[in-house]
Amino acid sequence: MKATVWVDGWQMQCCGEPFVVGSRVAWSVTEPDSEWLAAVAGPALAAELTHAEEHHSDGQRDPDSLEGVVVAIRAVHYRAAPDPYGDPRQFHPVEGSACVTAVDRATGWDEVEDLAFAGYLLDVSV
């Protein structure tokens, strides 16, 4: 069985452990925020998600456990711009600007010039 897991870039940077294709993982997961990812990467990618890896419980959702082997990693970047209808200091994803790239490792620091790093989409064999 395959799970498609979202890993936020900020959570990897905060307290995630780097991993590579082929790594065995055991994570706490919750329901993904597909609406946010649809705004960043489009509805097709958001529809693939089955889980979101979670290091920080918000107390509203009890995390589940997921164990498996990472079979693919995709880094997600996007262009950010000020909200034209709100606070100009707040940046939001520009629709249609996502750049999704296959990578063989996840460290949390996959920076690309002029793009914001959102996180990783992972295919995990469970």
C-alpha positions in Angstrom: 0.0 0.0 0.0 1.2 3.5 -0.8 0.8 6.7 1.3 1.5 10.2 0.0 2.7 12.3 2.9 3.3 16.0 3.1 6.2 17.2 5.2 6.3 21.0 5.9 9.7 22.6 5.2 9.5 24.6 8.5 8.9 21.4 10.5 11.9 19.7 8.9 14.1 22.8 9.7 12.8 22.9 13.3 13.1 19.3 14.4 13.0 16.9 11.5 15.6 14.2 10.8 17.0 14.2 7.2 16.1 11.1 5.1 16.7 9.7 1.7 14.9 7.5 -0.8 15.0 4.1 0.8 14.9 5.3 4.4 12.6 3.5 6.8 10.4 6.1 8.6 8.1 6.0 11.6 6.1 9.3 11.9 3.2 10.9 13.7 0.7 11.9 11.0 -2.5 13.8 10.7 -5.0 14.7 8.0 -3.3 17.0 5.5 -4.2 20.6 4.9 -5.2 20.0 1.2 -6.7 23.4 0.9 -3.4 25.1 1.7 -1.4 22.8 -0.6 -3.9 23.3 -3.4 -3.2 27.1 -3.1 0.6 26.4 -3.3 0.9 23.5 -5.7 -2.5 23.1 -7.4 -5.5 20.9 -6.7 -4.1 17.8 -8.5 -1.1 17.5 -6.2 -3.2 18.3 -3.2 -5.6 15.5 -4.1 -2.7 13.0 -3.9 -2.2 13.6 -0.2 -3.2 11.0 2.3 -1.3 12.2 5.4 0.8 15.1 6.8 3.8 14.4 9.0 3.4 16.3 12.3 6.0 17.2 15.0 3.9 19.7 16.8 0.4 18.7 17.9 -2.1 21.5 18.0 -4.2 19.7 20.6 -7.2 19.6 18.3 -6.2 16.5 16.4 -4.7 13.2 17.7 -1.9 12.1 15.5 -1.9 8.6 14.0 1.3 6.5 13.3 2.7 5.7 9.9 5.6 3.4 9.2 7.1 2.5 5.9 9.9 3.1 3.4 10.3 6.3 1.4 10.1 5.4 -2.3 10.0 9.0 -3.8 10.6 12.6 -2.6 9.4 15.7 -4.4 10.5 19.2 -3.2 7.8 21.9 -3.6 8.7 25.6 -4.1 6.5 28.5 -5.1 6.5 32.2 -5.8 5.2 34.4 -3.0 3.7 37.9 -3.3 2.0 40.3 -1.0 -1.8 39.9 -0.6 -3.3 42.5 -2.9 -6.4 42.8 -0.6 -4.7 42.7 2.8 -1.6 43.5 4.7 1.2 44.1 2.1 3.7 42.6 4.6 2.0 39.2 4.4 3.1 37.1 1.5 0.9 34.3 -0.1 1.5 31.7 -2.8 1.0 32.9 -6.4 -1.4 30.6 -8.0 0.2 28.4 -10.7 3.7 29.2 -9.6 4.6 25.9 -8.1 7.8 24.2 -9.0 7.9 20.5 -8.0 11.2 18.7 -8.4 12.2 15.0 -7.7 15.0 14.8 -5.2 16.7 11.9 -3.6 17.1 13.4 -0.1 15.2 15.7 2.3 17.1 18.0 4.7 14.6 20.8 5.0 16.9 23.3 3.3 16.0 22.9 -0.4 16.3 26.5 -1.3 15.8 27.8 -4.8 16.6 31.4 -5.8 13.5 33.6 -6.0 11.1 30.8 -4.8 9.8 30.0 -1.3 10.4 26.4 -0.1 7.1 24.8 1.0 8.1 21.3 1.9 8.1 17.7 0.5 5.6 15.3 -1.0 6.7 11.8 -0.3 5.5 8.5 -1.6 5.9 5.9 1.3 5.4 2.2 0.9 3.5 1.1 4.1 
